[in-house]
Amino acid sequence: MLIFRGLHPYVAQPVALTIGNFDGVHLGHQALLRQLREAAQSRGLPVAVVVFEPHPREFFTPLQAPARLTNMREKLELFAALGVDRVHVCRFNSRFAHMSATDFIHALHEEVGAKFVLIGDDFRFGSGRSGDFALMEKIGAQHGFAVQAMHSVLHDGIRISSTAVRVALAEGRMEVAQRYLGRPYSISGRVEHGDGLGKQLGFPTANIQLKHNRPPLSGIFVVQAHAEGMGVLQGVASLGVRPTVRQGGRPVLEVHLFEFAQQIYNRHMRLDFLHKLRDEEKYPDVETLKRHIALDVQNAKKWFEHHG
């Protein structure tokens, strides 16, 4: 899969493309990409996706922007697995935010090489969100590229969206989030050095780098860990601010892997969140914390016994 910065000219064959934020790459996104891939194959075109970084809502209202479901690396890995050939990552800054809808469409056609465009039926774009499917279709007809709309994907009557996934995660309904995503919700990152508290308590942990300070979930979770050369490992993870040992700290993701003692610093690891055990709590002392960690480990192992 080829990755490009922005809507720069690329003198190759035209493409079938779609546009969006694709946060989470949930079942709705996957259905759109599947339909795009089928349209591309029938036309002999490669599949291209145009995404934005940061999310436009992070640019306009950073304090009110929703928690991210996927960082860019995770999103690109999912695109590759879904058969995307090219990704254009557009830096969403003031200049890009002021691009008119018409100029954006012309850039897609003239610079990226759009020959077929598939977008969600409610997708808006351009300065002031003035562009919509009707405008894209009109300009497409004038310049010789086809435009098609994709309707929302429903699950049990509920529209699958990034917002629906966030709500499920925030409420600890991991199984619901998994149904919307078509896979367990996961967070991946590099294993960093922590403060060594877990080891002192008898439960050594791997600290996973968080790319954003506002993860969409918190608490204690049953997880599976994936890293190169490790296979699939079972464990229990804590994602939160650790109120027993620190006040006003930033979120930390740490995982205790069962029957595992290797050094894995700087490796890239993915954690699949399978089940929420409980919310994070503040305890009067570290001995109480240690007892609850032991109980979490016991409950996580029981969960795997019943869901293995």
N, C-alpha and C positions, 0 to 999 in steps of 0.2 A: 504494500500500500504506500502510495506517495503522499507526502504531506507538504503543503505550501503555506507560506505566510501571506495572507491577504488575497485579494482578487487580481493577482498579477497575470499578465498574458502568458499563455502556455501554448506554443505552436505545435500542437498535436491534434489528434482527431477530436471532434466534438464529443460532448458528454451528455449523459442523462443525469440530472442533478436534483437535489432537494436542499432545503434551507431550514435551519432552526437551531435551537439551543440543545436539544436532545439530552437534557439533564436526566440521568438515570438509565437512558436507553431502554425504556419499559416496553411492554407488549404493543402499545400503540405505535411507538417509534419503530419497533421491529416489523410490524405489519406494513408500515409505510416503506421501509427499506426493502422489504421483500417484494412489494408491488413495484418499486422503482427498479429493482434488479431484474424483474421479469420484463418490464418495459424496455430496459436497456438491452437485454439479451435479444429481444425481438427486433431491435433496431441496429444491433451490432455496435453498441456504444459502451464505453466504460461507465461505471457508477461513481458519481462524485457527490460529496456532501460539503455544504458551506455552513460553518459554525462560527460562533462569536466568543471572544475571550477578552475581558470578563463577560459574564452574563449582563445583558443590558440593564437589568434592574439593579445590579451591583454598581453600575456606573451612575445611574440616575439617582437612586435612593439607597446608598450602601447600608444604612442602618436598618432599613426595612426590607432589604432583599432576603429572599428565602434561603434557608440552609441548602448548600449544594449536596446533591446525591452522589455525584461522580466528579472527580478531578479530571483534568484534560488527558492525562495518561490513561486512566481507566476508560474514558470515553473512546479514545483512539483504539485501544485494545479491543473493545466491543465492536467498533466499526469494522476492524480487520476481520474479526470472527464472523461478521455478518456479510462479508463479501464486498465491502466498499473498496474501490480501486484508488480513489483520490480524495483527500480532505483539504479544504481551504480554510485555514484558521484566521479569521478576520479580527484584528485588534480593535475592540470597540472603545474608541476614544471620542473626543469632542468632534473631530473632523468626520469620523464615520457616522456619528449620531446625527450630523447635519446634512448628510447625503440625502438628496431627494429620492423618492420612491422610483421615479422615472430613471434617474441616473444609476440607481442600484440595479435595475432591470437591464439597462444597457450594458453595465459592467459584467453582469452574469453572461450575457449573450456574446459580447464582443471580446471580453478578456478571458473569461473562464471557458467559453465555448459551448454554452448551453444550447442543446438541440431539442431536449425534452426536459420539462420542469414539472415535478410533482410536489405539491405543498398541501398542508392541512387546510381544510375549508375555512378555518378561522384565523389563518396566519396573517399577521400584519407586519409591515416593514416600512423602512424609509423614515425620513424626518417627520416627527409628529405622528408616527404610525399611520401615515396617509395612504400607504399602498396596501392593496388587498388582491384577492384572486382575480377579480374582474379586471383590474388594471393590468396585472400580469398577463392575463389571457388576451386582452386587447393589443398590447404591445407585441406579444408573441405572434399574433396573427399578422401584424404589420411587418414583422422581421423574419418570419419563416421558422419559428420554433413552436413546438406544441406545449400546451400547459394543461395539466390535469389536477383535479382536487381529490384529496383523500379525506373520507369522513372519519369521525371519531370511532375508536374501538371501545366497546362496552364489555364489562364483565359483571354478570348478575345485575344488569341494568345500570351499573355505575360506569361513568366515563373514566377510562384509564388515563391518568395524567400524572405528571410529576408531583402535583399538589396532592393527589390521592395517595401516592406512595409516601410522601412526607408525613401526612396525617397518620397513616398506618404505623410508620416507624416511631413517630413521636408518642403514640399510644401504646407502643410495645407489642403491636400485633404483627410479629415477624412473619407468620404464615400468610397473612393477607398481603403484606408487601411482596412476599415471594411469588404469590399468584399474579400480582400486577406486573412484576418484573420478568416472570418466566424463569427465575433463578433466585437463589438466596441473595439478599442484600449483602454487599461486601464493601470493605474499605481496604485499600492497599497502600503500602508505603515502605520506606526504608527502615530497617531496624536500627534504632538509636540507643545510645547509652542513657540509662535512667539514673535515679538516685540510689539504687541498690536496696530499697526498702523491702521489696518482695523477697529478695534472697535472705535478708535478715529475719524475715518472718517465717521462712521455711517454704516459701512459694515463689521461686525465681520467675521473673516475667521478662518478656520481650516487649520493648516499647516501640510502637509503630508511629512513624512520623505522620502527623496530620497536616495536610496542605492548607486547611481552612480552620478558623477558630470556632466555627459554629456547626458542628456535626448535626445531622438531622435526628439523632437518637442519643440516649444516655441510659446508663444503668449497668447491670451485670448480665452477661449473655453467655449462652452455650455457643461455641464457635468451632469451625474447622479452619485450619491454617494450611496455606499452600505456599511453598517456596521451592525454588529450583534445587533438586537433589535431596529434598526432604520427604517427598511424597505428600500424603494427606495426613495431618495430625489433628487430634482432638484436644480441646482445651476450654478454658473459661476466661472470658475477657471482661475487663472493666473499662468503661468509657465515661469519663466525667472529670470533675475538678478535684476529687480526692479531699473532701472537706475535713476528714479526720486528721490529716497531716498537713494541710495547707489551706490558708484563707485567701480567697479571691484569685485562685490560680486559673490558668487557662486549661481547657480540656486536655486530657491525656488518655491515650489508648494503650493499654498494656494487656498482654495475654500470658496466662500460665498454661504451658503445654504439658500434657500428661506424659509421664515416662520419657522425658526429653531433657538432655543435658549438654547439647552441642553449643559451641560458640557461633552465633549467627549475626553478629554485628555487621551492618552495612549491606546485608542482603535485602532484596526486595521481597516482601511477604504480603499475601492477600488473606484477609480474614473474612469468612462467610459467617454471617450472623444467623443462627438457626432458631434460637428460642431465647426469650427474655426471662431471666430468673427473678429479678427484682429491681427496684430503683436503688440508686446510690443513697447511702445514709451516712450521717455523721455519728461516730461513736465516741464515748468518753475517753477512751485510751486505745493504744495500739494492740493490747492484749485482747480486747473485745473485737477489734477489727480482725485480728488473726483468727479468732474462733469463727467469725462469719465467713472469712475466706475459705476456711476448711469446710464449712457447710456448703458453700457455693461449689467447691470442687466435688464434694460428695453428690450434690444434686445434679450437677452437670454430667457426671459419670452415670448416674441413674437414668438421666434423659437419653443418653446414647444407648444404654442397655435396652430401652424400650423403643428406640427409633433407629436402631442400627441396621 
